[in-house]
Structure formats: structure tokens, C-alpha cells
Amino acid sequence: MIKRSLLLSLLFIFFNCNPSGFNEGEEYITEEILIRVNSYTETCQGLAEMQCLLIQKGEQIGTEEWEYFYDSIKGFEYEEGYRYDLDVKITQVVNPPADASSLRYELIRLIRKFRP
């Protein structure tokens, strides 16, 4: 009888544990990246129609290539008419809510704010 209850307890624990070892909303894998933000936004389609920042990153910076940025950058306040060079921390979020991004962006440092 004791062996059976011990086995049932172990099975209960096994099936109710998170196999990844992470809790919902837990963060990991952080990197820093340089991002350039354009001086205007454009209408884009996420879950609904919205205004997206236009960004460049890496070797794309300084070219004519811009990509839509559907997220927000914590600590960054955008003002139309200026371009920005930002040092940003990107954190991967484990098991984000269904309607949320798996990446979290946070401003480390405003490097430069300038008119194009």
C-alpha cells in the first residue's frame, strides 16, 4: 500500500512539473543590440492595424533598408521628426501570453537623437 501511494505521488509530481524548468513569464537569454529608429512611423498590420516604428539593426544601419518594429522599447519615448540610435537589451521570455511577444526590449542608453 505504501509503495502504491509513493508511486502515485511521484507520478503526480512528474506530470505536474514544468518540463522546461522555467516558469511562465520567466526571462532568459539576454543580448544587447544597436538599433536605429527612423523619424516617422508607418501603418502596419499586427493583430490589428497599428503604427509601427521603422528600425535598422546591425549591418542594416545607414542603408535604405528599414523594417517594421511591432513591439515597444521600455524606457524609450519616441518623438516624430527625429532619428535615434539606441543601445537596447533584448530578453527572451519563456511561455509568454498568447497575445504577447516572446521578446522584451528595454532601453539601456540613448546614444544619439538627431534630425535626418
VOFI-11425 format. One record per atom (N, C-alpha, C): residue number from 0; residue in one letter; atom name; x, y, z. Coordinates in pm, whole numbers, plus 50000, padded with zeros to 5 digits. Example, Ala and Ser with C-alpha at 12.3 -4.5 7.8 and 13.67 -1.06 7.14 Angstrom:
# VOFI-11425
   domar   tiba   voza       x       y       z
       0      a      N   51319   49431   50780
       0      a     CA   51230   49550   50780
       0      a      C   51320   49670   50780
       1      s      N   51285   49775   50708
       1      s     CA   51367   49894   50714
       1      s      C   51290   50003   50787
# end
This chain:
# VOFI-11425
   domar   tiba   voza       x       y       z
       0      m      N   50082   49880   50000
       0      m     CA   50000   50000   50000
       0      m      C   50086   50126   50000
       1      i      N   50196   50127   50079
       1      i     CA   50285   50242   50084
       1      i      C   50353   50261   49950
       2      k      N   50395   50151   49887
       2      k     CA   50461   50161   49757
       2      k      C   50367   50221   49653
       3      r      N   50239   50180   49657
       3      r     CA   50142   50231   49561
       3      r      C   50120   50382   49580
       4      s      N   50107   50429   49703
       4      s     CA   50085   50571   49726
       4      s      C   50211   50652   49691
       5      l      N   50327   50593   49717
       5      l     CA   50452   50661   49679
       5      l      C   50461   50673   49527
       6      l      N   50427   50566   49456
       6      l     CA   50428   50568   49310
       6      l      C   50329   50672   49256
       7      l      N   50209   50676   49311
       7      l     CA   50110   50774   49268
       7      l      C   50157   50917   49296
       8      s      N   50221   50938   49409
       8      s     CA   50274   51071   49442
       8      s      C   50381   51114   49343
       9      l      N   50470   51022   49311
       9      l     CA   50577   51053   49216
       9      l      C   50522   51082   49077
      10      l      N   50421   51004   49035
      10      l     CA   50359   51029   48905
      10      l      C   50290   51165   48903
      11      f      N   50223   51201   49011
      11      f     CA   50156   51331   49020
      11      f      C   50258   51443   49006
      12      i      N   50368   51433   49078
      12      i     CA   50473   51535   49072
      12      i      C   50531   51542   48931
      13      f      N   50559   51426   48872
      13      f     CA   50618   51422   48738
      13      f      C   50530   51491   48635
      14      f      N   50401   51460   48634
      14      f     CA   50312   51515   48533
      14      f      C   50271   51660   48560
      15      n      N   50293   51712   48677
      15      n     CA   50257   51848   48708
      15      n      C   50376   51943   48711
      16      c      N   50493   51894   48681
      16      c     CA   50612   51979   48675
      16      c      C   50626   52037   48536
      17      n      N   50682   52155   48528
      17      n     CA   50710   52219   48400
      17      n      C   50836   52153   48343
      18      p      N   50826   52081   48231
      18      p     CA   50942   52008   48178
      18      p      C   51057   52097   48134
      19      s      N   51031   52222   48102
      19      s     CA   51140   52308   48057
      19      s      C   51223   52360   48173
      20      g      N   51169   52351   48294
      20      g     CA   51240   52402   48409
      20      g      C   51219   52551   48430
      21      f      N   51138   52615   48344
      21      f     CA   51110   52757   48355
      21      f      C   50965   52777   48395
      22      n      N   50938   52884   48465
      22      n     CA   50802   52921   48499
      22      n      C   50748   53015   48394
      23      e      N   50615   53019   48379
      23      e     CA   50554   53108   48282
      23      e      C   50596   53252   48307
      24      g      N   50634   53322   48199
      24      g     CA   50675   53460   48210
      24      g      C   50821   53478   48251
      25      e      N   50891   53370   48282
      25      e     CA   51031   53380   48323
      25      e      C   51116   53424   48205
      26      e      N   51220   53500   48230
      26      e     CA   51305   53554   48125
      26      e      C   51439   53484   48120
      27      y      N   51497   53478   48003
      27      y     CA   51631   53427   47986
      27      y      C   51688   53474   47852
      28      i      N   51811   53441   47825
      28      i     CA   51881   53479   47703
      28      i      C   51869   53629   47677
      29      t      N   51961   53702   47730
      29      t     CA   51962   53846   47712
      29      t      C   52079   53884   47622
      30      e      N   52052   53977   47531
      30      e     CA   52159   54030   47446
      30      e      C   52140   54180   47431
      31      e      N   52247   54248   47395
      31      e     CA   52240   54391   47367
      31      e      C   52259   54411   47219
      32      i      N   52187   54510   47166
      32      i     CA   52194   54536   47023
      32      i      C   52180   54686   46998
      33      l      N   52243   54734   46892
      33      l     CA   52228   54873   46850
      33      l      C   52113   54880   46751
      34      i      N   52019   54972   46774
      34      i     CA   51903   54990   46686
      34      i      C   51895   55136   46645
      35      r      N   51869   55159   46517
      35      r     CA   51839   55296   46470
      35      r      C   51689   55302   46442
      36      v      N   51625   55405   46496
      36      v     CA   51481   55426   46478
      36      v      C   51462   55543   46383
      37      n      N   51376   55525   46282
      37      n     CA   51353   55630   46183
      37      n      C   51270   55744   46240
      38      s      N   51263   55854   46165
      38      s     CA   51199   55977   46213
      38      s      C   51048   55977   46193
      39      y      N   50993   55873   46133
      39      y     CA   50848   55864   46113
      39      y      C   50804   55719   46131
      40      t      N   50675   55700   46151
      40      t     CA   50618   55567   46164
      40      t      C   50537   55536   46038
      41      e      N   50499   55411   46023
      41      e     CA   50414   55371   45911
      41      e      C   50304   55280   45963
      42      t      N   50192   55280   45893
      42      t     CA   50082   55190   45928
      42      t      C   50125   55048   45893
      43      c      N   50103   54957   45986
      43      c     CA   50137   54817   45965
      43      c      C   50025   54730   46023
      44      q      N   50031   54602   45993
      44      q     CA   49928   54509   46037
      44      q      C   49986   54409   46136
      45      g      N   49949   54424   46264
      45      g     CA   49983   54325   46366
      45      g      C   49857   54246   46392
      46      l      N   49817   54232   46518
      46      l     CA   49687   54173   46549
      46      l      C   49576   54262   46495
      47      a      N   49604   54392   46492
      47      a     CA   49514   54492   46434
      47      a      C   49602   54594   46362
      48      e      N   49541   54681   46285
      48      e     CA   49618   54786   46219
      48      e      C   49675   54879   46325
      49      m      N   49802   54916   46310
      49      m     CA   49870   54999   46409
      49      m      C   49979   55081   46343
      50      q      N   50040   55171   46419
      50      q     CA   50155   55247   46372
      50      q      C   50281   55177   46422
      51      c      N   50371   55147   46330
      51      c     CA   50495   55079   46365
      51      c      C   50613   55174   46350
      52      l      N   50707   55161   46443
      52      l     CA   50837   55226   46424
      52      l      C   50906   55157   46308
      53      l      N   50993   55228   46241
      53      l     CA   51079   55170   46139
      53      l      C   51218   55165   46197
      54      i      N   51282   55047   46193
      54      i     CA   51413   55033   46256
      54      i      C   51515   54971   46161
      55      q      N   51640   54994   46196
      55      q     CA   51753   54926   46135
      55      q      C   51837   54867   46248
      56      k      N   51899   54753   46222
      56      k     CA   51990   54696   46321
      56      k      C   52107   54629   46250
      57      g      N   52218   54619   46321
      57      g     CA   52337   54555   46266
      57      g      C   52389   54624   46142
      58      e      N   52422   54546   46041
      58      e     CA   52479   54599   45916
      58      e      C   52378   54678   45835
      59      q      N   52253   54669   45870
      59      q     CA   52146   54742   45802
      59      q      C   52152   54893   45832
      60      i      N   52214   54930   45946
      60      i     CA   52219   55070   45988
      60      i      C   52295   55154   45885
      61      g      N   52231   55263   45844
      61      g     CA   52292   55353   45746
      61      g      C   52255   55322   45603
      62      t      N   52179   55214   45582
      62      t     CA   52134   55180   45447
      62      t      C   51994   55236   45426
      63      e      N   51934   55204   45314
      63      e     CA   51797   55246   45285
      63      e      C   51696   55140   45330
      64      e      N   51741   55032   45392
      64      e     CA   51653   54923   45435
      64      e      C   51600   54949   45575
      65      w      N   51467   54952   45590
      65      w     CA   51402   54969   45719
      65      w      C   51303   54857   45737
      66      e      N   51286   54811   45859
      66      e     CA   51187   54707   45886
      66      e      C   51089   54753   45993
      67      y      N   50968   54700   45986
      67      y     CA   50866   54734   46085
      67      y      C   50905   54678   46221
      68      f      N   50880   54757   46324
      68      f     CA   50902   54714   46462
      68      f      C   50766   54715   46530
      69      y      N   50713   54598   46561
      69      y     CA   50577   54582   46611
      69      y      C   50569   54593   46763
      70      d      N   50680   54598   46829
      70      d     CA   50687   54594   46975
      70      d      C   50708   54734   47031
      71      s      N   50737   54741   47159
      71      s     CA   50774   54867   47223
      71      s      C   50909   54849   47292
      72      i      N   50973   54959   47323
      72      i     CA   51101   54955   47392
      72      i      C   51081   55025   47526
      73      k      N   51087   54947   47633
      73      k     CA   51066   55002   47766
      73      k      C   51170   55110   47795
      74      g      N   51123   55227   47839
      74      g     CA   51213   55337   47873
      74      g      C   51242   55431   47757
      75      f      N   51192   55400   47637
      75      f     CA   51216   55484   47520
      75      f      C   51090   55561   47485
      76      e      N   51104   55693   47472
      76      e     CA   50992   55778   47431
      76      e      C   51022   55836   47294
      77      y      N   50944   55792   47197
      77      y     CA   50962   55832   47058
      77      y      C   50902   55970   47034
      78      e      N   50975   56054   46960
      78      e     CA   50924   56184   46917
      78      e      C   50944   56192   46766
      79      e      N   50832   56206   46694
      79      e     CA   50838   56211   46548
      79      e      C   50926   56326   46502
      80      g      N   50998   56304   46392
      80      g     CA   51085   56406   46336
      80      g      C   51232   56386   46371
      81      y      N   51260   56292   46458
      81      y     CA   51398   56263   46499
      81      y      C   51431   56117   46471
      82      r      N   51555   56093   46437
      82      r     CA   51608   55957   46433
      82      r      C   51683   55934   46563
      83      y      N   51689   55807   46600
      83      y     CA   51752   55769   46726
      83      y      C   51847   55653   46704
      84      d      N   51961   55658   46769
      84      d     CA   52049   55542   46782
      84      d      C   52038   55498   46927
      85      l      N   51999   55373   46947
      85      l     CA   51971   55321   47081
      85      l      C   52052   55196   47109
      86      d      N   52097   55185   47233
      86      d     CA   52155   55061   47284
      86      d      C   52040   54993   47359
      87      v      N   52000   54875   47312
      87      v     CA   51880   54809   47363
      87      v      C   51913   54668   47413
      88      k      N   51852   54631   47525
      88      k     CA   51863   54495   47578
      88      k      C   51742   54416   47531
      89      i      N   51767   54298   47474
      89      i     CA   51659   54210   47428
      89      i      C   51660   54087   47518
      90      t      N   51546   54059   47578
      90      t     CA   51532   53944   47667
      90      t      C   51427   53850   47613
      91      q      N   51461   53722   47607
      91      q     CA   51367   53618   47564
      91      q      C   51278   53583   47683
      92      v      N   51147   53577   47661
      92      v     CA   51052   53543   47767
      92      v      C   51000   53402   47742
      93      v      N   51008   53317   47842
      93      v     CA   50960   53180   47831
      93      v      C   50809   53179   47849
      94      n      N   50740   53107   47763
      94      n     CA   50594   53091   47770
      94      n      C   50521   53223   47786
      95      p      N   50538   53318   47693
      95      p     CA   50465   53445   47706
      95      p      C   50316   53421   47683
      96      p      N   50231   53512   47728
      96      p     CA   50089   53501   47699
      96      p      C   50067   53493   47547
      97      a      N   49958   53434   47505
      97      a     CA   49932   53409   47362
      97      a      C   49934   53536   47279
      98      d      N   49894   53649   47335
      98      d     CA   49887   53773   47257
      98      d      C   50008   53864   47279
      99      a      N   50114   53810   47338
      99      a     CA   50232   53891   47369
      99      a      C   50354   53838   47294
     100      s      N   50452   53924   47278
     100      s     CA   50576   53888   47212
     100      s      C   50662   53800   47303
     101      s      N   50743   53717   47242
     101      s     CA   50837   53635   47320
     101      s      C   50966   53711   47348
     102      l      N   50975   53835   47298
     102      l     CA   51092   53919   47322
     102      l      C   51051   54044   47397
     103      r      N   51134   54085   47490
     103      r     CA   51111   54209   47565
     103      r      C   51230   54302   47536
     104      y      N   51199   54425   47497
     104      y     CA   51301   54524   47463
     104      y      C   51306   54630   47571
     105      e      N   51429   54668   47610
     105      e     CA   51446   54769   47713
     105      e      C   51562   54860   47676
     106      l      N   51539   54991   47686
     106      l     CA   51643   55089   47655
     106      l      C   51753   55083   47760
     107      i      N   51876   55066   47715
     107      i     CA   51992   55074   47804
     107      i      C   52044   55217   47801
     108      r      N   52056   55271   47676
     108      r     CA   52115   55403   47663
     108      r      C   52072   55466   47531
     109      l      N   52034   55592   47536
     109      l     CA   52010   55672   47417
     109      l      C   52146   55722   47371
     110      i      N   52193   55674   47258
     110      i     CA   52324   55711   47207
     110      i      C   52318   55846   47137
     111      r      N   52214   55863   47053
     111      r     CA   52205   55986   46974
     111      r      C   52062   56009   46930
     112      k      N   52019   56135   46937
     112      k     CA   51890   56180   46884
     112      k      C   51922   56290   46784
     113      f      N   51879   56273   46658
     113      f     CA   51919   56371   46556
     113      f      C   51812   56384   46448
     114      r      N   51817   56496   46378
     114      r     CA   51728   56519   46263
     114      r      C   51792   56458   46139
     115      p      N   51714   56389   46059
     115      p     CA   51770   56326   45937
     115      p      C   51808   56428   45831
# end
